[in-house]
Amino acid sequence: MKQAFSLFDFKQPINYKNEILAGLTVAMTMIPESLSFAILAGFPPLTGLYAAFIMGLVTAILGGRPGLVSGGAGATVITLIALMKLHGLEYVFAAVIVAGVIQITVGIFKLGKFVRLVPQSVMYGFVNGLAIVIFMSQLDQFKVRETGEWLSGTALYTMLGLVALTIAIVWLWPKITKTVPASLVAILAVFGVVLIAGVQTKTVSDIASVAGGLPPFHMPQVPFNFETLQIVFPFGLIMAMVGLTEGLLTLNLVDEIVGNKGNGNRECVAQGSANILNGFFFGMGGCPMIAQTLVNLTAGARARLSAIVAALTILLIILVGAPVIGKLPMAALVGVMMVVAITTFEWSSLRVINKMPKSDIFIGVVVAAVTVLMHNLALAVLIGVILSALVFAWESARRIRAKKHIDEEGVKHYEIYGPLFFGSTAAFLEKFDVQHDPDMVVIDFKDSRISDMSAIDAVHKITERYRKLNKKVTLRHLSADSRLLLRNAGNIIEVNIDDPTYKVANK
């Protein structure tokens, strides 16, 4: 039981004050964001709050690590906008359920480990791009929602003044005391100023009403047939991959901040379970939210309790607290999120930029640009990983070398250095002087390995060239995996597997 629910491991030291206050702060910042994403996608506003409650509670209890906060995230909602426009809300709920099933499958088969393939340069680009997106998204609150025009006059100056006051409190409060989270103090202080002074400014209720009841059980009203699956599966798959990508990268980021390791596969199962419940309880689905997670960690939370408190606070607000929360000034929440964006940005990456390889700088900039321009985190990370793989392949291909010498018996030796794979085969073949070599040739792979079918084909080509001139080739010091590849490729290259020197047999 301890391993399943570390919250109830009372041997684990938990700062209950920090956890509760952090949870309240997270709830305050999550409500307007979830409402905004729901409205952006054309969903009923309450679907965003229900998603924040369900995702937050389920993943807090079952998730892969304490401190991670999930909710109705924009990254996953964006993937469903087209489905909403084409087929309506019921198909959206069905797609969210499909996404949940896919995520659970990924977790069960332990595929979450593949996030380790994401290089540090991609992580820098991902985090920096996300910080810019968080900051830029706050600028929408400086616009009139109905017309999209920028605020002007008194309304603009009031908004700017309250945002500046919030940022100042967040920065200065920790110098006084760290007993209460600075973000929560800033929100409450600005709220008090607005109420006492009667300041007219944009509030949460200007976005949408947050009043409602318990999440209702709702079976998606769609035909249960293969045609429906054809419609919802692509959207569910994209949503699942986007959610897992953002979630596992956020988990890695929290690992670095906190200093211990979470469980990626467990997080996949928790996300999937939460999304399935979302589909049946009128929620728009979601994934871990990096901004709220950073608010949580900044407030001092390190256990699961804070995320549970945040989820229950959101439910309580839906049930009874809507009149109060509706009066919360958006400027306070904007200020908090702007500070989160500034602190999220990896400023250290700029300080060491002149020491980084140019390829890493390029990859980081591309990932950040795709994140900012397309708001598609999964695509940005995928592009970054592909670029990193291509750079690695190019650099590895350049490392293939051959040291040559002829021994006292007249046998020519080629000692190969570097991996032999699809990128280095052309350079490998250029190392041999088939026409002028003696009748006996040894190719020594002590400092190399045969990595793929392209490498096998290259070995086949070079041995075939020698065979046509009646010259004998011997392969030496093949690694175990290289020998296995050659055995499996018996139809391409004939190898005498009984010979301890592993000779390539003449035909």
Buried (B, 14 or more C-beta within 10 A) or exposed (E): EEEEEBBEEEEEEBBEEBBBBBBBBBBBBBBBBBBBBBBBBEBBBBBBBBBBBBBBBBBBBBBBBBBBBBBBBBBBBBBBBEBBEEBEBBBBBBBBBBBBBBBBBBBEEEBBEEBEEBBEBBBBBBBBBBBBBBBEBBEEBBEEBEEEEEBEEEBEEBBEBBBEBBBEBBEEBEEEEEEBBBBBBBBBBBBEBBEEEEBEBBBBBBBBEBBBEEBEEBEBEBEEEEEBBEBBBBBBBBBBBBBBBBBBBBBBBBBEEBEEEBBBBBBBBBBBBBBBBBBBBBBBBBBBBBBBBBBBBBBBBBBBBBBBBBBBBBBEBBEEBBEEBBEBBBBBBBBBBBBBBBEBBBEEBEEEEEEBEEBBBBBBBBBBBBBBEEBBBBBBBBBBBEBBEEBEBEEBBEEBBBEEEEEEEEBBBBBBBBBBBBBBBEBBBEBBEBEEBEEBBBBBBEEBBBBBBBBBBBBBBBBBBBBEEEBBBBBBBBBEEBBEBBEEBEEEBBBEEEEEEBBBBEE
